[in-house]
């Protein structure tokens, strides 16, 4: 089970950052599957108990790395407001393309298993982002469950198109993705 202590404690933040950075360095030289908890703790110079005080397993650590790095790469202007419109969707799509290209350059052994983990976390993260924006801009009395379902469909469509582009080389244009998801967004918000 992951750490229940206050994540604002400087020592907790420092140790988590050390584990994240150590795992990130290992991803640059080894495949995800070949990295063990022992490798991570040796690289971070902490013991296994410390690792397990912060993360339940390396999947949870990897998910945090994906989430944090994805959030950092999203266009900074997205943090300024909660609008959801064509301009915002374009910025999200471009950020995802850039993120996937960057990730492929950082991970030395970026294989299918790793791609699936990344894609899953990106879909979850993007669905959360879209849900917050839909909720903020929602017209009428649409339940959170309906908004969450629509946010998941929109997030999955955007991420799926970006991941298809990355894995197959099929060019997926931002305009095409916008044409697919904007009618759904506008049906909920306009």
C-alpha positions, 0 to 999 in steps of 0.5 A: 500500500502506498504512503499515507503520510502527508505528501506535503512533508518535504522529506516525503516529497524528496524521497518520492522525487528520488525514486521517480528520478532513479526509475526514470534514469533506469528507463533510459538504459533498461526495458520496463520489464527488466527493471526490478524494485531492487534496481530502483532502490539501489539507484535511489540509494534507499531500502525496499521498505522505503520504496514500499512506504511510497509505492505499492509496486513499480507499476504505481511508480511508473504511473506516477511518472507518466502522470507527472510528466504528462501534466508538465508537458501539457500546454501551460495555457491549459491551466489558466482556465477550464474552458473546453473548445476547439482551441483547447482540444487542439492544444491537448492533441498537440501536447499528447503528440509531443509527449509521446515523441518525447517519451519514445526518445527517453525510454531506451526500450519503449516496447508494446508492454510499456506503450500499453501502460503509458496509453492507459495512464494517458487515457485516465489522465486526459479523461479526468482533464476533460471531465473537469472541463465538461463539468465546469462548462456543462449546460443543464442538469447532466449528471456527473456519471454521464459527464464522466462517460463522455469524458472517457469517450473523448479522452480515449478517442484523442489518446487512441488516435495519438497512439495509433499515429505513434505505433503505426506511423499513420498520420492522424491530423489534429483537424480530424480528431477535432472533427470527431470529438467537438460535436460531442463536447458541444452537445454537452456544453453549448 
